[in-house]
């Protein structure tokens, strides 16, 4: 997919899908949709074996949101370097 976002890819795919006549079967449509996403997301979605395109799109959005979630660490967890404990005074 390159630099295109998942939402953009999904809307463009659905827009172009109406012009394609040979993708009548849902399974073929799903396989075509999955073929252009990143390998990591593709493996997760294929493992679940979605039956409908809507289910596949929902799964892609869910997986993408999970993969982009950045865990923020609390600064107080890192400890304060300036404050030395009683064991550092010895």
Backbone bond lengths (Angstrom), bond angles and torsions (degrees), N, CA, C in turn:
res aa  C-N    CA-C-N  psi(-1)  N-CA   C-N-CA  omega(-1)  CA-C   N-CA-C  phi
1 X - - - 1.436 - - 1.520 110.61 -
2 X 1.291 118.03 -22.79 1.452 119.59 178.35 1.503 112.26 70.54
3 X 1.326 116.13 -130.13 1.464 120.22 -175.91 1.528 113.31 -91.42
4 X 1.303 118.57 -1.27 1.462 121.06 -179.75 1.534 109.19 -75.35
5 X 1.316 116.75 139.56 1.460 121.51 -179.09 1.518 110.08 -81.10
6 X 1.326 115.53 159.47 1.465 121.02 -177.16 1.519 112.15 -60.91
7 X 1.321 117.60 -39.72 1.467 119.62 178.93 1.523 111.56 -65.04
8 X 1.328 116.18 -41.17 1.468 120.41 177.81 1.520 110.57 -64.46
9 X 1.351 115.77 -42.79 1.462 120.52 179.50 1.530 110.46 -61.91
10 X 1.331 116.39 -45.22 1.460 120.53 -178.92 1.524 111.65 -61.68
11 X 1.320 117.31 -47.39 1.472 119.21 -178.89 1.522 111.35 -66.95
12 X 1.328 117.95 -38.26 1.473 120.49 178.27 1.532 110.41 -66.78
13 X 1.336 116.95 -40.22 1.460 121.02 178.58 1.522 110.61 -61.61
14 X 1.334 116.62 -47.05 1.465 120.58 -179.43 1.530 111.62 -65.76
15 X 1.332 115.77 -34.72 1.469 120.12 178.07 1.523 110.99 -65.61
16 X 1.324 116.83 -43.08 1.462 120.90 -178.20 1.528 112.91 -80.01
17 X 1.331 116.80 -20.58 1.457 120.98 -177.49 1.527 112.57 -61.34
18 X 1.297 117.26 -32.60 1.468 119.21 -178.14 1.528 112.84 -68.91
19 X 1.343 117.07 -17.37 1.465 120.60 178.51 1.524 112.84 -89.62
20 X 1.325 117.15 -10.12 1.461 121.20 -177.75 1.521 108.81 -96.73
21 X 1.308 116.11 121.01 1.456 120.81 -176.38 1.521 113.08 -91.34
22 X 1.326 118.03 -25.29 1.466 120.18 -173.46 1.525 113.44 -85.06
23 X 1.320 119.44 -0.93 1.460 121.45 177.23 1.534 110.49 -99.98
24 X 1.324 115.16 57.81 1.456 120.06 -178.75 1.525 112.23 -76.98
25 X 1.319 116.60 -31.84 1.453 119.80 -178.87 1.519 110.44 -82.44
26 X 1.305 116.07 140.63 1.465 121.81 -178.53 1.527 111.15 -63.75
27 X 1.329 116.73 -38.96 1.463 120.39 -178.70 1.527 111.42 -64.15
28 X 1.315 117.43 -40.24 1.465 120.87 178.00 1.528 110.98 -66.56
29 X 1.315 116.71 -37.12 1.461 121.60 178.16 1.525 110.36 -65.25
30 X 1.325 116.80 -43.45 1.459 121.75 179.19 1.524 110.26 -63.56
31 X 1.322 116.80 -44.81 1.467 120.14 179.98 1.523 111.24 -62.87
32 X 1.300 117.43 -38.48 1.470 120.75 177.97 1.525 110.66 -67.27
33 X 1.331 117.06 -39.68 1.461 121.33 178.79 1.528 110.76 -64.80
34 X 1.324 116.48 -44.58 1.462 121.81 -178.66 1.530 112.21 -68.84
35 X 1.306 117.20 -27.58 1.468 120.40 -173.63 1.530 113.99 -62.08
36 X 1.305 119.07 -21.97 1.458 121.46 -175.66 1.526 115.04 -105.20
37 X 1.331 118.61 3.88 1.459 119.37 179.70 1.529 110.03 -94.55
38 X 1.319 116.94 171.13 1.466 120.76 -176.66 1.526 110.59 -63.14
39 X 1.320 115.48 153.71 1.463 121.28 -174.88 1.522 111.61 -61.98
40 X 1.317 117.40 -41.61 1.469 120.57 -178.60 1.527 110.98 -61.32
41 X 1.321 116.75 -46.55 1.461 120.41 179.12 1.526 111.25 -70.13
42 X 1.319 116.12 -35.69 1.462 120.94 -179.82 1.527 110.73 -60.65
43 X 1.328 116.71 -44.30 1.465 120.53 -179.50 1.524 111.76 -63.49
44 X 1.318 117.10 -41.26 1.465 120.95 179.77 1.524 110.65 -64.48
45 X 1.322 116.45 -44.28 1.469 120.38 -177.98 1.525 111.14 -69.30
46 X 1.325 117.31 -41.24 1.464 120.21 178.80 1.523 111.35 -63.81
47 X 1.328 116.82 -35.00 1.459 120.80 -180.00 1.526 111.26 -61.52
48 X 1.318 117.31 -36.98 1.467 121.72 -179.62 1.528 113.22 -76.62
49 X 1.319 117.50 -15.09 1.468 123.34 179.87 1.529 112.79 49.06
50 X 1.319 117.17 65.24 1.473 119.47 179.09 1.528 111.17 -66.03
51 X 1.325 116.09 144.95 1.470 121.00 -178.12 1.518 113.52 -95.32
52 X 1.331 115.99 -21.37 1.461 120.05 -176.77 1.525 110.01 -127.77
53 X 1.316 115.61 153.38 1.463 120.97 -179.53 1.526 110.97 -63.65
54 X 1.322 117.32 -38.72 1.464 120.44 178.95 1.522 111.39 -61.30
55 X 1.314 116.00 -39.97 1.462 121.66 177.95 1.534 110.19 -65.17
56 X 1.317 116.39 -39.43 1.465 121.59 178.36 1.523 111.01 -64.56
57 X 1.316 117.37 -43.48 1.464 122.11 179.40 1.524 110.25 -64.39
58 X 1.331 116.92 -43.35 1.466 120.80 177.57 1.523 111.11 -60.48
59 X 1.330 116.23 -42.78 1.462 121.05 179.71 1.528 110.61 -65.57
60 X 1.322 117.83 -39.35 1.460 121.25 177.96 1.525 110.38 -62.06
61 X 1.330 117.21 -46.14 1.464 120.56 179.22 1.521 111.22 -61.54
62 X 1.319 116.96 -42.80 1.454 121.31 -179.85 1.534 111.02 -63.95
63 X 1.320 116.98 -46.73 1.468 121.00 -179.71 1.525 111.19 -65.35
64 X 1.322 117.05 -38.57 1.454 120.42 179.96 1.530 110.83 -66.59
65 X 1.332 116.50 -41.42 1.465 119.81 178.44 1.524 110.97 -63.56
66 X 1.327 117.00 -39.05 1.457 120.15 178.64 1.522 111.55 -68.34
67 X 1.324 117.12 -36.92 1.462 119.53 -177.63 1.519 112.61 -74.98
68 X 1.328 118.41 -23.27 1.455 120.92 -179.72 1.516 113.06 -95.94
69 X 1.328 117.26 -3.00 1.460 120.97 179.77 1.521 108.72 -70.34
70 X 1.321 116.55 122.17 1.456 121.85 -179.56 1.527 108.01 -105.11
71 X 1.288 114.81 126.42 1.458 120.02 -179.46 1.520 108.29 -81.58
72 X 1.312 116.16 124.01 1.462 121.84 177.98 1.521 108.25 -91.10
73 X 1.311 116.38 129.05 1.455 118.82 176.16 1.512 109.45 -90.76
74 X 1.291 115.19 143.41 1.452 121.33 179.61 1.532 108.32 -78.04
75 X 1.332 119.54 128.33 1.459 120.99 -178.78 1.523 113.20 -57.39
76 X 1.316 118.24 -30.26 1.460 120.25 -179.55 1.526 111.48 -70.61
77 X 1.321 118.07 -19.62 1.460 120.95 178.53 1.522 111.14 -73.38
78 X 1.317 116.74 -27.87 1.460 120.81 -177.63 1.528 112.14 -74.79
79 X 1.282 116.53 -17.49 1.457 120.01 -178.93 1.514 110.39 88.00
80 X 1.259 117.12 156.78 1.454 122.40 -179.83 1.517 108.87 -100.24
81 X 1.299 117.29 116.19 1.454 122.36 -177.42 1.521 110.91 -68.87
82 X 1.316 117.43 -33.87 1.458 121.16 -177.40 1.528 112.12 -68.83
83 X 1.311 116.99 -33.84 1.472 120.42 -179.28 1.519 108.14 -88.71
84 X 1.289 115.52 123.31 1.453 119.89 177.11 1.509 108.78 -102.57
85 X 1.288 115.59 143.42 1.451 120.94 179.91 1.514 111.13 -79.13
86 X 1.328 115.41 177.34 1.464 119.38 -177.75 1.533 111.30 -67.28
87 X 1.315 117.99 -21.74 1.459 119.96 -179.61 1.522 111.51 -78.57
88 X 1.340 117.81 -23.14 1.460 120.63 179.35 1.538 112.31 -78.32
89 X 1.314 118.50 -15.46 1.463 121.58 -178.04 1.529 112.16 -76.31
90 X 1.284 117.97 -20.31 1.469 120.73 -177.14 1.497 113.42 -72.87
